Amino acid sequence: MRAVLKLSRALSVLGIGLLAACSDYAYVGMPQGQPSREVKIPDGTTRLIPVSASIVGLAYDQPRRRIFLRNLPGTQLQELDRNGRVLRTFSAQRVPAGCGGVTPDDFPIKECGLAVRGADGHLFLDHPNGLMISELTRDGQFVRHIRLAQPQGPIGGLAFDKNTGTLYVLFIRNRLIAEIDLNGTTKRVIRPTNPSVGAALQIERFGLGINAERRELYVALQNGNRLGVLNMSGGLIATHNLSAGVTVEGIGGGRVFGF
């Protein structure tokens, strides 16, 4: 009993009760002037989160219940609570301004990738040259560059899988998702599909989130009007309305304990 009480106290310090309920969410960043979205999974209930920054990437830090944003020009980072309150703003060190490059349609891409590793809070940002991913501490200090062995052009989304210790990368030009280890080696390529019609799924170029517990990936569909839920093989399993009608600027996902 004494051991159980000690464990309960330890979990309480972390904000996790032994019998605490949990909920799963996807977080979707929107263009400046529009509130971001918190979408409850799996029922799709949506809560608006006021965010004033010009978002070009979003990641959810599950252990700390924090939202990280990457803002224009791609080197400014913000840490927010789940209600959109800015806790701090800091800079990404040794990551050049800009991101993405140019699409085949020849318009400048403002969307970038951002992922977070919950174990230590390290952040992962795509480099503007599209050839590597930069790893930073949660305070923005440079750790290293991860050079991609098989780069496929500009990156529109990043997500970190805590279960496998790998990154998921959304490449803009071919709209494929690659699983890449932290040495830059491609482990597999995921081609999103819609099993109900037996065809490829046309996902949007920007935004990629993950829920490691549910083994789900989150992408944007239909010009940002809907959030797509994929299994880890890329098959579409659900969609949720965003009522956006605009380009999604970043997606994160994860579990929240306590309610």
Buried (B, 14 or more C-beta within 10 A) or exposed (E): EEEEEEEBEEBEEEEBEEEEEEBBBBBBBBBEEBBBBBBBBEEBEBEEBEBEBBBBBBBBBBBBBBBBBBBBBBBBBBBBEBEBEBEEBBEBBBBEEBBBBEBEEEEEBBBBBBBBBBEEBBBBBBBBEBBBBBBBEBEBBEBEBBEBEEBBBBBBBBBBBBEEEBBBBBBBBEBBBBBBBBEBEBEEBBEBBBEEEEEEBEBBBBBBBBBBBBEBBBBBBBEBBBBBBBBBEBBBBBBBEBEBEEBBBBBBBBBBBEE
